[in-house]
Amino acid sequence: MKISVIIPIYNVGLFLKEALDSVVGQTYHEVEIICINDGSTDNSLQIIQEYEKKDTRIKLVSQENRGLYATRQVGIKMASGDYVLFMDGDDWLEECTCEKIAALAEKTHADIIQYGLVTEAPNQDSAEVKWFNSWFNVATDRIEGAENMLTCCYEKREIPWNIATKAIKTEIAKEAVRHQDSLPINHLEDFLACFFIFFFSKKWVRLDSRLYHYRYGTGMSTKGKVTMEHFESSLSYFQGLKMLQRFVTSRQVSPVIQNLAQNVIPQYVMDDALHFAIHRLDSSEDSRRWADALAHAAGAEETLHALASKIACYHAEHVEHAELVRCQSEIQGLTQQLLSVQKKRKKYQKLFKLMTLVSLLLLVGLLFSYSCCMS
């Protein structure tokens, strides 16, 4: 059995040698190591090239920056192993990782093997680190059927949607990629990719070992404050959401999966965007700018509804019942006014376009008449 390890690499020169050493030094030797340099501007490419000279199992591809989502897809298309697993260029694996995965794969023939994670952070007692350790180290042992996997992941939240701690049958990963667009997504990319992987899978099993070492705090998802530029780039996952919904709409799926695609997953994506904007953006950023960016990416009506719901939840936690009823009534009224304004604006936009078209036709007519007179 052959295992393909896919490593997207972008400006991780400081940690890359430790990452590569952990893969090259695996106790299981039937390993293909696919390194994709995603337009790094540091010394990452030089480091990979040094390792490539020493180990023939390493395959190197260098490309312009495309983002993690699209880069992983490149690796999947290249993979020739029976299973693929993923590692970020600033993390590392236990040396027995591939050996344990291969043993369980031979025994269970599972489509997905989920293994555990160690969060590498200075403060192991912080609430976020504790959450990471609990969320990515699950107690569920086995799940049968795509619908059950999707429900356990996106609705019940019993298994994680991360890519990095999963070994996936290569044929499943390739089929999943075949139905996805190559989008420049750098936030919630796992959340989207896992939907397609679960959709085409039949069996998920747990490997009760913490094999993946996650370096907390180096990626955008775990950094503190972020810039407006980072926020706006993160909103590309709304393109991925639309892609997911088109995929589900085009197929005969159960009401459960339809509900996940049309309600559960969009709600999570919007909540994440609002959390990002409210809690992660630097306080100096203009809130009107992020609201406009979110409305452009997600849709104005969806954004208004989400903001109104967020305000209602805030008041539910901070005011008395009588005051809450009044606030909710005001919020509903404000939302209706905003939606009414939006509808009027669309109406006026159509009228403006029509008037512009008529004006152009009149102008063409005048020019034609003038040219006839001159002749």
C-alpha positions as CSV (number, residue, x, y, z in Angstrom):
1,M,0.0,0.0,0.0
2,K,1.3,3.4,-1.0
3,I,0.5,6.7,0.8
4,S,0.7,10.1,-0.8
5,V,1.6,13.0,1.6
6,I,0.6,16.3,0.1
7,I,2.3,19.4,1.5
8,P,1.2,22.9,0.3
9,I,4.0,25.3,1.0
10,Y,3.8,29.1,1.2
11,N,6.5,31.2,3.1
12,V,7.2,28.6,5.8
13,G,11.0,28.5,5.5
14,L,11.4,28.9,9.2
15,F,9.6,25.6,9.9
16,L,9.9,23.7,6.7
17,K,12.9,21.5,7.5
18,E,11.2,20.1,10.6
19,A,8.1,19.4,8.5
20,L,10.0,17.6,5.8
21,D,12.2,15.7,8.2
22,S,9.0,14.3,9.8
23,V,7.8,12.9,6.5
24,V,11.1,11.7,5.1
25,G,11.8,9.9,8.4
26,Q,8.5,7.9,8.4
27,T,8.9,4.3,9.6
28,Y,6.7,3.3,6.7
29,H,8.6,3.7,3.4
30,E,6.0,3.3,0.7
31,V,5.4,7.0,0.8
32,E,5.1,9.6,-2.0
33,I,5.9,13.1,-0.9
34,I,4.2,15.8,-3.0
35,C,5.5,19.3,-2.3
36,I,3.7,22.3,-3.9
37,N,5.4,25.6,-3.6
38,D,2.6,28.1,-3.8
39,G,4.5,31.1,-4.9
40,S,6.7,31.5,-1.8
41,T,8.8,34.6,-1.6
42,D,11.1,33.4,1.2
43,N,13.6,30.4,1.1
44,S,11.0,27.7,1.0
45,L,11.6,26.7,-2.6
46,Q,15.4,26.3,-2.0
47,I,14.8,24.1,1.0
48,I,12.5,21.8,-0.9
49,Q,15.0,21.6,-3.7
50,E,17.7,20.5,-1.3
51,Y,15.5,17.7,0.0
52,E,14.5,16.7,-3.5
53,K,18.1,16.0,-4.4
54,K,18.4,13.6,-1.4
55,D,15.1,11.7,-1.6
56,T,13.6,10.4,-4.9
57,R,10.2,10.1,-3.2
58,I,9.8,13.8,-3.2
59,K,7.9,15.4,-6.1
60,L,8.2,19.2,-6.4
61,V,5.8,21.5,-8.2
62,S,6.2,25.3,-8.1
63,Q,3.4,27.6,-9.1
64,E,2.2,31.2,-8.8
65,N,0.2,31.8,-5.6
66,R,-3.2,30.2,-5.8
67,G,-4.2,29.7,-2.2
68,L,-4.5,26.6,-0.1
69,Y,-7.8,25.3,-1.5
70,A,-6.6,25.2,-5.1
71,T,-3.1,24.0,-4.2
72,R,-4.4,20.9,-2.4
73,Q,-6.4,20.1,-5.5
74,V,-3.2,20.1,-7.5
75,G,-1.6,17.7,-5.1
76,I,-4.6,15.3,-5.2
77,K,-4.5,15.3,-9.0
78,M,-0.8,14.3,-8.9
79,A,-1.2,11.6,-6.2
80,S,-0.5,8.0,-7.2
81,G,-0.9,6.4,-3.7
82,D,-3.8,4.4,-2.4
83,Y,-4.5,7.0,0.3
84,V,-3.7,10.7,0.5
85,L,-3.0,12.7,3.6
86,F,-2.2,16.4,4.1
87,M,0.3,18.3,6.1
88,D,0.8,22.1,6.2
89,G,4.4,23.2,5.7
90,D,4.7,24.6,9.2
91,D,3.4,21.4,11.0
92,W,4.9,17.9,11.5
93,L,3.9,14.3,11.8
94,E,4.8,11.5,14.3
95,E,7.3,9.2,12.6
96,C,4.8,6.3,12.9
97,T,1.9,8.1,11.2
98,C,1.9,6.4,7.8
99,E,2.6,3.0,9.4
100,K,-0.4,3.2,11.6
101,I,-2.6,4.5,8.8
102,A,-1.6,1.7,6.5
103,A,-2.3,-0.9,9.1
104,L,-5.8,0.4,9.9
105,A,-6.5,0.8,6.1
106,E,-5.6,-2.8,5.4
107,K,-7.9,-3.9,8.3
108,T,-11.0,-1.7,7.7
109,H,-10.7,-0.6,4.0
110,A,-12.3,2.7,5.2
111,D,-12.7,5.6,2.9
112,I,-11.6,8.1,5.6
113,I,-9.3,7.5,8.5
114,Q,-9.4,10.2,11.1
115,Y,-6.4,10.5,13.5
116,G,-5.7,12.8,16.4
117,L,-3.9,16.1,16.7
118,V,-1.6,17.8,19.2
119,T,-1.9,21.6,19.3
120,E,1.6,23.1,19.7
121,A,1.1,26.4,21.5
122,P,2.9,28.2,24.4
123,N,-0.2,28.4,26.6
124,Q,-1.8,25.0,26.7
125,D,-4.4,26.2,29.2
126,S,-5.9,28.8,27.0
127,A,-9.6,28.3,26.1
128,E,-8.8,28.3,22.3
129,V,-6.1,25.6,22.6
130,K,-8.4,23.5,24.8
131,W,-11.1,23.8,22.2
132,F,-8.7,22.8,19.4
133,N,-7.6,19.7,21.4
134,S,-11.2,18.6,22.1
135,W,-12.6,19.4,18.7
136,F,-9.9,17.6,16.7
137,N,-9.6,14.5,19.0
138,V,-13.0,12.9,18.8
139,A,-14.6,10.0,20.6
140,T,-16.7,8.6,17.7
141,D,-15.1,5.3,16.4
142,R,-17.0,4.6,13.2
143,I,-19.6,6.2,10.8
144,E,-21.3,4.4,7.9
145,G,-22.9,6.3,5.0
146,A,-22.3,9.7,3.4
147,E,-25.5,11.3,4.9
148,N,-24.5,10.2,8.4
149,M,-21.0,11.6,8.0
150,L,-22.3,14.9,6.7
151,T,-24.8,15.2,9.5
152,C,-22.3,14.3,12.2
153,C,-19.9,16.9,10.9
154,Y,-22.0,19.9,9.9
155,E,-25.1,19.6,12.1
156,K,-24.2,17.5,15.2
157,R,-20.6,18.7,15.2
158,E,-19.4,15.3,16.4
159,I,-16.5,15.0,13.9
160,P,-14.3,17.8,12.6
161,W,-14.2,19.2,9.0
162,N,-10.4,19.6,8.9
163,I,-8.4,18.0,6.1
164,A,-5.1,17.8,7.9
165,T,-6.0,14.9,10.2
166,K,-7.6,12.6,7.6
167,A,-6.2,9.9,5.4
168,I,-8.5,9.6,2.4
169,K,-8.8,7.0,-0.3
170,T,-7.2,8.6,-3.3
171,E,-10.1,7.6,-5.6
172,I,-12.5,9.4,-3.3
173,A,-10.3,12.5,-3.1
174,K,-10.0,12.7,-6.9
175,E,-13.7,12.3,-7.4
176,A,-14.4,15.1,-4.8
177,V,-11.9,17.4,-6.6
178,R,-13.6,16.6,-10.0
179,H,-16.7,18.4,-8.7
180,Q,-15.1,21.4,-7.3
181,D,-13.9,24.6,-8.9
182,S,-10.3,25.8,-8.4
183,L,-11.0,28.8,-6.2
184,P,-8.6,31.2,-4.4
185,I,-9.9,30.2,-0.9
186,N,-7.7,30.7,2.2
187,H,-10.3,30.5,4.9
188,L,-12.8,27.8,5.7
189,E,-11.2,25.8,2.8
190,D,-11.4,22.6,4.9
191,F,-15.0,23.3,5.7
192,L,-15.9,23.3,2.0
193,A,-13.6,20.5,0.8
194,C,-14.8,18.0,3.5
195,F,-18.4,18.3,2.2
196,F,-17.4,16.8,-1.1
197,I,-15.2,14.2,0.4
198,F,-17.9,13.0,2.8
199,F,-20.5,13.1,0.0
200,F,-18.5,10.4,-2.0
201,S,-17.5,8.3,1.0
202,K,-19.2,5.3,2.7
203,K,-17.1,4.5,5.7
204,W,-15.3,6.8,8.3
205,V,-13.2,5.3,11.1
206,R,-11.1,6.7,13.9
207,L,-7.4,5.9,14.5
208,D,-7.0,6.5,18.2
209,S,-3.6,8.2,18.1
210,R,-2.5,11.8,18.1
211,L,-0.2,11.9,15.1
212,Y,-0.4,15.4,13.7
213,H,1.4,18.3,15.4
214,Y,-0.4,21.6,14.6
215,R,1.6,24.8,15.1
216,Y,-1.0,27.1,16.5
217,G,-1.0,30.8,15.7
218,T,0.8,30.8,12.3
219,G,-2.2,30.8,10.0
220,M,-4.9,33.4,9.4
221,S,-7.6,31.4,11.3
222,T,-5.7,31.5,14.6
223,K,-4.0,35.0,14.4
224,G,-5.2,37.8,16.6
225,K,-6.3,41.0,14.9
226,V,-6.4,41.0,11.1
227,T,-6.6,43.7,8.4
228,M,-9.4,44.7,6.2
229,E,-7.5,43.2,3.3
230,H,-7.3,39.8,5.1
231,F,-11.0,40.0,5.9
232,E,-12.0,40.8,2.3
233,S,-9.8,38.0,0.9
234,S,-11.4,35.5,3.4
235,L,-14.9,36.2,2.0
236,S,-14.0,34.2,-1.1
237,Y,-15.4,31.2,0.7
238,F,-18.9,32.5,-0.3
239,Q,-17.9,31.6,-3.8
240,G,-17.2,28.1,-2.5
241,L,-20.6,28.0,-0.8
242,K,-22.4,28.9,-4.0
243,M,-20.4,26.1,-5.7
244,L,-21.5,23.6,-3.1
245,Q,-25.1,24.6,-3.4
246,R,-25.0,24.3,-7.2
247,F,-23.5,20.8,-6.8
248,V,-26.3,19.7,-4.4
249,T,-29.0,21.3,-6.5
250,S,-27.8,19.4,-9.6
251,R,-28.1,16.0,-8.0
252,Q,-30.8,13.8,-6.5
253,V,-30.1,14.1,-2.7
254,S,-32.0,13.5,0.4
255,P,-33.9,16.3,2.3
256,V,-31.3,16.0,5.0
257,I,-28.4,16.9,2.6
258,Q,-30.5,19.6,1.0
259,N,-31.1,21.2,4.4
260,L,-27.4,21.1,5.2
261,A,-26.5,22.8,1.9
262,Q,-29.3,25.4,2.0
263,N,-29.6,26.2,5.7
264,V,-27.1,24.7,8.1
265,I,-23.9,25.4,6.2
266,P,-24.8,28.9,5.0
267,Q,-25.7,29.8,8.6
268,Y,-22.3,28.7,9.8
269,V,-20.5,30.5,7.0
270,M,-22.3,33.8,7.7
271,D,-21.8,33.4,11.5
272,D,-18.1,32.9,10.9
273,A,-17.9,36.0,8.7
274,L,-19.6,38.1,11.3
275,H,-17.4,36.8,14.1
276,F,-14.4,37.6,11.9
277,A,-15.6,41.1,11.3
278,I,-16.7,41.9,14.8
279,H,-14.0,40.2,16.9
280,R,-11.0,39.9,14.7
281,L,-10.8,43.1,12.6
282,D,-8.7,45.9,14.0
283,S,-10.9,48.4,15.8
284,S,-9.6,51.2,13.6
285,E,-11.3,49.7,10.5
286,D,-14.5,51.4,9.3
287,S,-17.4,49.0,10.0
288,R,-19.2,50.3,6.9
289,R,-16.5,49.0,4.8
290,W,-16.6,45.4,6.1
291,A,-20.4,45.5,6.0
292,D,-20.3,46.5,2.3
293,A,-17.7,43.8,1.6
294,L,-19.8,41.2,3.3
295,A,-23.0,42.3,1.5
296,H,-21.2,42.1,-1.8
297,A,-19.9,38.6,-1.1
298,A,-22.9,37.1,0.6
299,G,-25.8,39.1,-0.7
300,A,-27.4,42.2,0.9
301,E,-30.6,40.5,2.2
302,E,-28.6,37.7,3.8
303,T,-26.3,40.2,5.4
304,L,-29.1,42.3,6.8
305,H,-30.9,39.3,8.2
306,A,-27.7,38.0,9.9
307,L,-26.9,41.4,11.4
308,A,-30.4,41.8,12.7
309,S,-30.3,38.3,14.3
310,K,-26.9,39.1,15.8
311,I,-28.3,42.3,17.4
312,A,-31.3,40.4,18.7
313,C,-29.0,37.8,20.3
314,Y,-26.9,40.5,21.9
315,H,-30.0,42.2,23.4
316,A,-31.3,38.8,24.6
317,E,-28.1,38.4,26.7
318,H,-28.0,42.0,28.0
319,V,-31.5,43.4,28.5
320,E,-34.7,42.7,30.5
321,H,-37.6,40.8,28.7
322,A,-39.8,43.9,28.2
323,E,-36.9,45.8,26.7
324,L,-36.0,42.8,24.6
325,V,-39.4,42.7,23.0
326,R,-39.2,46.4,22.2
327,C,-35.7,45.9,20.7
328,Q,-36.8,43.0,18.6
329,S,-39.8,44.9,17.3
330,E,-37.5,47.8,16.3
331,I,-35.0,45.4,14.7
332,Q,-37.8,43.8,12.6
333,G,-39.1,47.2,11.6
334,L,-35.6,48.4,10.7
335,T,-34.9,45.2,8.7
336,Q,-38.2,45.7,6.7
337,Q,-37.3,49.3,6.0
338,L,-33.8,48.3,4.8
339,L,-35.2,45.6,2.6
340,S,-37.8,48.1,1.2
341,V,-35.1,50.6,0.4
342,Q,-33.0,47.8,-1.3
343,K,-36.0,46.8,-3.4
344,K,-36.6,50.4,-4.4
345,R,-33.0,50.9,-5.2
346,K,-33.1,47.8,-7.5
347,K,-36.2,49.3,-9.1
348,Y,-34.6,52.6,-9.7
349,Q,-31.4,50.9,-11.0
350,K,-33.6,49.2,-13.6
351,L,-35.3,52.5,-14.5
352,F,-31.9,54.2,-14.7
353,K,-30.6,51.5,-17.1
354,L,-33.7,51.8,-19.2
355,M,-33.4,55.6,-19.3
356,T,-29.7,55.3,-20.2
357,L,-30.6,52.9,-23.0
358,V,-33.3,55.3,-24.3
359,S,-30.8,58.2,-24.1
360,L,-28.2,56.2,-26.1
361,L,-30.8,55.4,-28.8
362,L,-31.9,59.1,-29.0
363,L,-28.2,60.1,-29.3
364,V,-27.6,57.6,-32.0
365,G,-30.8,58.9,-33.8
366,L,-29.6,62.5,-33.5
367,L,-26.2,61.6,-34.8
368,F,-27.7,59.7,-37.7
369,S,-30.0,62.6,-38.5
370,Y,-27.1,65.1,-38.4
371,S,-25.0,62.9,-40.7
372,C,-27.9,62.7,-43.2
373,C,-28.4,66.5,-43.1
374,M,-24.7,67.1,-43.7
375,S,-24.7,64.7,-46.6
